[in-house]
Amino acid sequence: MISLDKQYKTKDGIEVRIYAVDGDGDYPIHGAYRDIVGNWNMAVWTREGLFNGHDGHCLNLVEIPQRIKRTVWLNVYENSYLNGCYYDFKIDADRSAGHNRIACIKVDIDCAEGDGLDE
């Protein structure tokens, strides 16, 4: 379902602005898309983001995955029996460290939501 708290583009990658998601009738999503010359064109979509109700239309809405940007601290062990533990603060990583920790590394994450997940 289309939401104002998410970003969208068209199926063909065209920039979109969504103004309202609570309109009446078959096309409650109101917004605009930018054409090839840079002008904004008003448009309406179904609740599912379909333009003119057609499933394969190039102006159908596609959600733009949100970027995940954060820094975490990761304890590293010689034997990898302690996996999957990261901490938002180094002090927390230090407090939770096992006796055979060999490093505590700072990891800067910058990826799209869903990257690396099986589809």
N, C-alpha and C positions, 0 to 999 in steps of 0.2 A: 504494500500500500504506500502511496506517495505521501511524504511528510515534509513539513516546512523546516524541520531540523536536520535535513539531509541535503546533499548537493546532487544535481543531476546533469546529464548531458543527453543528447539524442543518440540513438543507435549508431548514427554515422559520426559521432564525436562533436557535434555542434553545441556551442555554449547555450545554456538555458537558464532562465530566471523563473522561479515559481512564486506567484503572488498570493494564491489562495488554494486551499485544498478542501474547502467546504461549500462549493457552489452547488446549485440544484441541478437536477436532471441527470442525463447520461454522461455529461462532461463536467464534473465538479472541480477538476484541476485547471486553474487559470494561470497563465504565464506568458512567456515570450521566448522566442529563439532568435539567435543572431544569424542573418543570412550571409551570403558569400561576400557582399559589399560592406558588411558591418552594421547594417540596419537591424533594429529589433522589430520582430513581427509577432503580433498577438497570436496566441494559440490556446486551445483547450484540449484536455486529455481526459480519458476515463480514469476511474479510481486506480486502475492497474497501470496507468501511464501509457495507454494506447492512443495514438493520434488518429482521429477519424474512425476509431474502433477497429482498425486493421492490425492484425497481429504482426505482420512483417513490414510495417511502414518504417521508413528511414527516420522519421521524426518521433518515433516512440521513445519514451524516457528510459534511461539506464542510470542507476545510482552510481555515483563516483565514490569509490572506496575512500574512507577517511585515512589520513596519514597518522601513523603512530610514531611519536617522537618522545623519547624518554631516555634517561640514563639510569642504568642499574649496575649493581655490584654483584659479581659472581665468584663464589668460592670454588677454587680448583683443587682437586685432590689427586694424589698419585694413583690411588686405586679409585676407579670411578663408581664406587658403590653409592656415593651420595650425589645424586643427579637432580637437576631441575629446580634448584633453589637459587633464587636471585633476590636481591634486596634493593630497596629504593635508596638506602643510605649505607655508606661504608661501615658506620658504627654498628648497624644491625647485622651486617655480614660478619664483622669481627666477633660480635657477641654469640653468633650462631655457629661459628667455625668449629669443625671437628678437629681432633688432635693431629690428624695427618694432612692438614691443609698445606699445600705448597705454594699457593698464590691466591691473591684476591684481585681480580681484574675489573676495571671500569669498562662497561660496554655501552656505547651510544647506539641506540636503536632508532632507525629512520626507515620505515617501510609502510606499505599500504596495508590496511586491514585485510586479512585473508591471505596475504603472501605466504607461500610455502604450505598451505593447507591443501589436502586432497580435495578435488572438486567432484 
